[in-house]
Amino acid sequence: MKIAFLMDSLESINPENETTSYLMYECNQRGHTVYFLEPHDVYIRKDEVVARMRNVTVPPDLSMKTYWRSLIGCMNKEELIFETVTDLDALFLRKDPPLIYQTMEFLAPINDLVFMINSTTGQVLANSKLYTLNFPGIIPETHVSRDPARLKKIVDDFGGAMVVKPLQRYGGEGVIKVSNRDRENLISLINYYIKASKSYPEREPIMVQEYLDVVQREGDVRILLLNGEILGAMRRKPLKGHFRTNIHAGGRPYRHEVTEKERKICRIIKKRLITDGLYFVGIDVIGDKLVEVNCVSPGGIPRINRLSKVKLETKVIDFVEQKVKERKQLTVRVNPRFGPSTALPRKARKTMSGSRSILST
């Protein structure tokens, strides 16, 4: 199979703690051809969606550190492959947030022609914190507004601590706890976050959500879901005196067995996730409340692997292989003149290093 990863630069990644590196490593171990590209590498040629990629397939059985150094070495080669994206079998969309909408627009017309994990449509729908509003019965009390007076009244009426969240950031960035007991700072923070100096239409709406105090004692739970089913989980606890549990914000991971309350949350959201093409996501749960759905490059596999002595990446690639197989079988039924090994005709492509063609396998 030919599997590409649209992602951040290889040099920016710590491979021993990144889910993307584990997925790439597993693909390489299975003998798949692995390609690397970044969002700016996707473009349109006539009526085709094309990308310039690098083949980062390397020998198997390397240590993770050696494997990653080998991938970076591939980047130093002059050869760039110009690949029609529909010639790929699967495409992982794993660029860290914020989502680059132009890239999603380029890829959207072929969303049903190559298996993408996660789908462009799903990522556009779910990349902000507003996606949790699809599940009103299982989320904390939540408000969204760009009106400072309304936001201050919400906090006053609530009477306790609340959490302010920018809609598009990630890794706990910009998430703060506020209270009406500190009125002066509350007003300043709200004005800052919504950009109150601008006209009303230009202001930034923000989310104000009930603060769940259980987070300081128990932390939260990151649950990875694959096709709506629980893949693995870990508990994350904040540093003493803090409430943010994100690993990037200093949170510590712990082994966790998923509870029945958490399983119920997963069952409630399963159908919607699959409908939206969100096959691989990470959800964050505090107590019995869903607080976030992470669909743009969700992480957690390396740490869950170490804590629970598992290899979750194998199940993810098993799933991708099965989905690709199902798509090829469907293509053969629709186009019976193509045999099982060539469900769709392949096209030659040129490289930057010359005019010779590298034929698809």
Long-range contacts (C-beta under 8 A, 24 or more apart in sequence): 1-27, 1-32, 1-33, 1-89, 1-90, 1-321, 1-324, 2-32, 2-33, 2-35, 2-87, 2-88, 2-89, 2-90, 2-360, 2-361, 3-27, 3-32, 3-33, 3-34, 3-35, 3-88, 3-89, 3-90, 3-91, 3-92, 3-320, 4-34, 4-35, 4-36, 4-37, 4-51, 4-53, 4-83, 4-85, 4-88, 4-90, 4-91, 4-92, 5-34, 5-35, 5-36, 5-37, 5-91, 5-92, 5-94, 6-37, 6-38, 6-39, 6-41, 6-42, 6-51, 6-91, 6-92, 6-93, 6-94, 6-95, 6-103, 7-36, 7-37, 7-38, 7-92, 7-94, 7-95, 7-297, 8-38, 8-95, 8-96, 9-38, 10-36, 10-68, 10-71, 10-72, 10-75, 11-72, 13-68, 15-64, 15-65, 15-67, 15-68, 16-64, 16-65, 16-302, 17-302, 17-303, 18-299, 18-302, 19-94, 19-297, 19-298, 19-299, 19-300, 19-301, 19-302, 19-313, 20-92, 20-94, 20-297, 21-64, 21-67, 21-68, 22-301, 22-302, 22-305, 22-312, 22-313, 23-92, 23-94, 23-301, 23-313, 23-316, 23-317, 24-56, 24-71, 25-64, 25-67, 25-313, 26-311, 26-313, 26-314, 26-316, 26-317, 27-317, 28-57, 28-58, 28-60, 28-67, 29-60, 29-61, 30-317, 31-60, 32-57, 33-57, 33-361, 35-81, 35-83, 35-88, 36-71, 36-74, 36-75, 38-95, 39-95, 39-100, 39-102, 39-103, 42-85, 42-103, 42-106, 42-107, 43-106, 44-106, 48-84, 48-85, 48-86, 49-84, 49-85, 49-86, 49-106, 49-107, 49-109, 49-110, 50-82, 50-83, 50-84, 50-85, 51-82, 51-83, 51-85, 52-80, 52-81, 52-82, 52-83, 52-352, 53-80, 53-81, 53-82, 53-83, 54-79, 54-80, 54-81, 55-79, 55-81, 78-352, 78-353, 79-351, 79-352, 79-353, 80-351, 80-352, 80-353, 81-349, 81-351, 81-358, 82-349, 82-350, 82-351, 82-352, 83-349, 84-347, 84-349, 85-110, 85-114, 86-110, 86-113, 86-114, 86-344, 87-346, 87-347, 87-349, 87-360, 88-114, 89-114, 89-115, 89-324, 90-114, 90-115, 90-116, 90-117, 90-320, 90-323, 90-324, 91-115, 91-116, 91-117, 92-116, 92-117, 93-117, 93-118, 93-120, 93-123, 93-296, 93-297, 94-297, 95-296, 95-297, 96-170, 96-296, 96-297, 97-127, 97-168, 97-169, 97-170, 97-296, 97-297, 98-127, 98-168, 98-169, 98-170, 99-123, 99-124, 99-127, 99-168, 99-296, 111-277, 115-320, 115-323, 115-324, 115-327, 116-277, 117-279, 117-280, 117-320, 118-277, 118-278, 118-279, 118-280, 118-281, 118-295, 118-296, 119-276, 119-277, 119-278, 119-279, 120-277, 121-276, 121-277, 122-273, 122-276, 122-277, 122-278, 122-295, 123-278, 123-295, 123-296, 125-276, 126-276, 126-278, 126-281, 126-293, 126-295, 127-168, 127-295, 127-296, 128-167, 128-168, 129-165, 129-167, 129-168, 129-207, 129-292, 130-167, 130-207, 131-293, 131-295, 132-290, 132-291, 132-292, 132-293, 134-269, 134-272, 135-268, 135-269, 135-272, 135-290, 137-268, 138-265, 138-268, 138-269, 138-288, 138-289, 138-290, 139-289, 139-290, 139-291, 140-209, 140-210, 140-212, 140-286, 140-289, 140-291, 141-209, 141-210, 142-207, 142-208, 142-209, 142-210, 143-207, 143-208, 143-209, 144-205, 144-206, 144-207, 144-208, 145-205, 145-206, 145-208, 146-194, 146-200, 146-203, 146-204, 146-205, 146-206, 147-194, 147-200, 148-187, 148-190, 148-191, 148-194, 148-196, 151-190, 151-194, 151-206, 151-208, 152-186, 152-187, 152-190, 154-208, 155-179, 155-180, 155-186, 155-208, 156-180, 158-210, 160-210, 160-211, 161-211, 161-213, 162-208, 162-209, 162-210, 162-211, 163-208, 163-209, 163-210, 163-211, 163-243, 164-189, 164-190, 164-193, 164-206, 164-207, 164-208, 165-206, 165-207, 165-208, 165-209, 166-193, 166-204, 166-206, 166-207, 167-204, 167-205, 167-206, 167-207, 170-294, 170-296, 171-246, 171-247, 171-248, 171-249, 172-244, 172-245, 172-246, 172-248, 172-249, 172-251, 173-248, 173-249, 175-244, 177-211, 177-243, 178-208, 209-291, 211-243, 212-286, 212-287, 212-289, 212-291, 214-286, 214-287, 215-243, 215-245, 215-286, 216-243, 218-286, 218-287, 219-245, 219-251, 219-254, 220-245, 220-284, 220-285, 220-286, 220-291, 221-256, 221-258, 221-262, 221-284, 221-285, 221-286, 222-282, 222-283, 222-284, 222-300, 223-258, 223-262, 223-266, 223-282, 223-283, 223-284, 223-285, 224-280, 224-281, 224-282, 224-298, 224-300, 224-301, 224-304, 224-312, 225-266, 225-270, 225-273, 225-280, 225-281, 225-282, 225-283, 226-279, 226-280, 226-315, 226-316, 226-319, 227-274, 227-279, 227-319, 228-266, 228-269, 228-270, 228-271, 228-273, 228-274, 229-266, 229-270, 230-258, 230-263, 230-266, 231-280, 231-312, 231-315, 231-316, 232-300, 232-301, 232-304, 232-305, 232-308, 232-310, 232-312, 233-257, 233-258, 233-262, 233-304, 234-300, 234-303, 234-304, 234-307, 234-308, 245-284, 247-303, 253-303, 253-304, 253-307, 254-307, 255-307, 255-308, 256-307, 261-288, 262-288, 265-290, 269-293, 279-319, 279-323, 280-316
